[in-house]
Amino acid sequence: MKKIWLVIWNLSEMLNIGLGRFAPWVFGQMIGRSRKRVVRKEHIFGKDQPCQIRKVWFFIEGSIETMQLEFRDGPKYQYFDIPEGLYDELVVSQKPGKFLNERVKGRYRYSAV
């Protein structure tokens, strides 16, 4: 499959038509690089912070966005289809527990882990 992308690249260069904004994508196909976006973030809330959330993780694998929370008393939950910006807001929030209750709970699918 990589050979076909090399042919397309060479043909576009030979005909002097260029690939414009598609050039990085075609080059990525030539070398076998995946266009799948992968993001992994983690935040640990300090013991000095008055919230029950101990740790929060955020994952993006392709188009799947997941946030996982671990509470100080033990339970873990995964929330699905969470926008990355919402995770970023949660970790800088002055009151993460209140933020979770108002902006996440009841709005996004979740499951216990």
Secondary structure by P-SEA (a helix, b strand, c coil): caaaaaaaaaaaaaaccccccaaaaaaaaaaccccbbbbbbbbbbcccccccccbbbbbbcccbbbbbbbcccbbbbbbccccaaaaaaaaacccaaaaaacccccccccccc
